[in-house]
Amino acid sequence: MKGLYIHIPFCAKKCEYCDFVSYSGMESRIDEYLDALSAEAAQRGGARVDTVFIGGGTPTILNAEQITRLCGIVRNNFELSSGAEWTAEANPGTVTDRKIYAMLKGGINRISAGVQSFNDRELRAAGRIHDAETAYNTVISLVKNGFRNISIDLMASLPYQTPETFAESLRTAAELPLEHVSVYSLIIEEGTPIKEKYDEGIYSEPDEDTDRELYSYTKSFLESRGFYRYEISNYARHGYESKHNMLYWTCGEYIGLGAAAHSYTGGERYFNTSDINRYMSGSFSDGERERLTKRDMMGEFMMLGLRMTRGVMADEFLKRFGCGMTDVFGAEIKKHVSAGLLEYDGKVCRLTERGLDIANTVMCDFI
Ligand code: SF4
């Protein structure tokens, strides 16, 4: 399995919590950016890929013609395997029927929509450009126009959110024809407007117990609606797990194109420049590379693999690294099995329900 990631670093407006590489007010430079992307794809293309993920930023800030052009850049420079999953992130408030048509015609077959909440007060506090009705109608339009594989992102622990309003958002999500739901907790990053508001006491810090309660409710509610939890923050109907993310969690290889994208091939991580002007001038990379040692790779294989509820298979570990999982990580596994955070039956090592709640504590022991 090999993946392709393309970063579109443009947004209509920065969300209050966002520290991703994305810029607002630069839409006039999208064509120039696509020129650079096309040049980078021509340099680094040629591979056969099983998944494509267009993320950002806001890919759907591109107009229909630009979306068509972007899809052409992918198809002209990469060979897509049969049945390839091709996802684009979509921001409600930027999606039109013409753009949906351009995405479908271009080959995109999965949408990941950044809904975050179906509560207008929470959406305003998060600085989203859309309201709940727009988010709902965006999903309906996507389905009406032909998309059959739609995921939405929701956020837990947003300002003003209560367990009741969170549950209401989940119930609204369940009314929609979705195949996949991701639920992430708000992370208050340094340097973001939302961090200042927390520092000034305008919002009160989310507490960990409530956050866990929301996760536990999410699991039981979504399971009652036909989804299963296949990763710490991700729920899918069977067969609709995100193949692209599974590729990341199984340490698969991927090529990243665009400003701030990174790639992982041949045991090496390769970083593109985050400076969009530099990228558009044709200097795609700052030359930063990281070669992983075998020990690094084994640690990452465990850390990422444990994110998935299916866990890490001992025979896959052996096949990949030529040594046994317990020969390398016997002490760590034993420690967390004793604490009730991991289970290991000789074939599979996975987080228990309790371990999933405090996954970071367990995972950081492997790297
Ligand atoms: S839409 Fe996404 S990438 Fe853009 S500012 Fe908001 S969170 Fe950041």
Boltz pocket constraint, residues with backbone or C-beta under 6 A from the ligand:
constraints:
  - pocket:
      binder: B
      contacts: [[A, 10], [A, 11], [A, 13], [A, 14], [A, 15], [A, 18], [A, 19], [A, 20], [A, 22], [A, 56], [A, 57], [A, 58], [A, 91], [A, 114]]
      max_distance: 6.0
